[in-house]
Amino acid sequence: MARTRLARRLHGIAPTIFSEMSALAARTGSVNLGQGFPDVDGPPEVIARAVEALGAGANQYAPGPGVPALRQAVARHQARHYGIELDPDTEVVVTTGATEGVAAALLGLLDPGDEVVLLEPSYDSYDAMVQMAGGVRRGVTLRAPDFRLAADSLRAAVTPRTRLLLLNSPHNPTGTVLTRAELQVVADVALAHDLVVVTDEVYEHLVFDDHEHVPLATLPGMAERTLTLSSAGKSWSFTGWKVGWATGPADLVGAVLAAKQWLTFTSGAPLQPAVAHALDHEPDFPRRLAADLQQRRDLLCAGLRGLGLDPRVPEGTYFALTDTAHLGWRDGLELCLALPERAGVVAVPLQGFYDDPEAGRHLVRWAFCKTTDVVTEGLARLGAADLTR
């Protein structure tokens, strides 16, 4: 019998569903309404700044905490948008995307056996990194059809072993933007139990209609216990650059840096000054992008509704959810694996995003961060196919 070489810390962690479904789309020539990356790049001037940095010799290691220009730009961004004042030398660290920010935060702040309370359905890297850090996951389910935070469920999830709350708003994959009242519940729980909160705000600028993103760190008593993560990937349409940041009090940022120095140490030296330029000189791009995404959201949701796949209209992010139970498939995964052959379209099943797969067994996520033509083509293919089992 072959002996597994895989470390126990990785046992049970499946390959990320996003890579699996994007590979399926490429292999079958399907329209990819699964993985959340845009089809159009961000501002050309930002790309030009990266090219300029390459030519100017920014090709060696950047400082571990990030180039000063980017750390200063992040601090200005937080002050300009939210009134959050930061010391760029001690309260900002640049990460290889928000994904590394999550990894470094959990590795830097958790001891084995510590419990992490998080919202589910949860982005799959959260679960993987909680396990790799030796933590114990305790999910608080945002339940269909409204996907709102239930205060009693959050309070009940906290135990004497809880060390950290891991929050995501605007929330992937549900599209929920937590209200100020919901965030106050999180703050009250964190303060009552002396908890640290790590909050992933990568979709901070991509909110729709009259919804508002409120950083948790702006609530009374939360600045000193909140580590905020974000990146340029979503709001400036540079997901492949993987340039993110963590901000907050020096002790929490220091914990991220303590772990990060042994992960990537640093990355993206010529990209960091370009992102600094984006933050300082392209502040309107995310607003225009959000308005455009809202139109594509409405196009996708109307099309899905017309196909009998009644979507929950998201308040933010790149994604809309539909319940597919009425189509007769065993679960969303079975449907999504059949969609390329049936319709030439790829989507993402959600059951793997839950502690209890039954809670999301038939939920499917559709991305509208694609061009209008791509969204329209995907809907046309779905409309021409028999989607029932």
Secondary structure, 3 states (H helix, E strand, C coil): CCCCCCCHHHCCCCCCHHHHHHHHHHHHCCEECCCCCCCCCCCHHHHHHHHHHHHCCCCCCCCCCCCHHHHHHHHHHHHHHHCCCCCCCCCEEEECHHHHHHHHHHHHHCCCCCEEEEEECCCHHHHHHHHHCCCEEEEEECCCCCCCCCHHHHHHHCCCCEEEEEEECCCCCCCCCCCHHHHHHHHHHHHHHCCEEEEECCCCCCECCCCCCCCHHHCCCCHHHEEEEEECCCCCCCHHHCCEEEECCHHHHHHHHHHHCCCCCCCCCCHHHHHHHHHHHCCCHHHHHHHHHHHHHHHHHHHHHHCCCCEECCCECCEEEEECHHHCCCCHHHHHHHHHHHHCEECEECHHHCCCHHHHCCEEEEECCCCHHHHHHHHHHHHHCCCCC
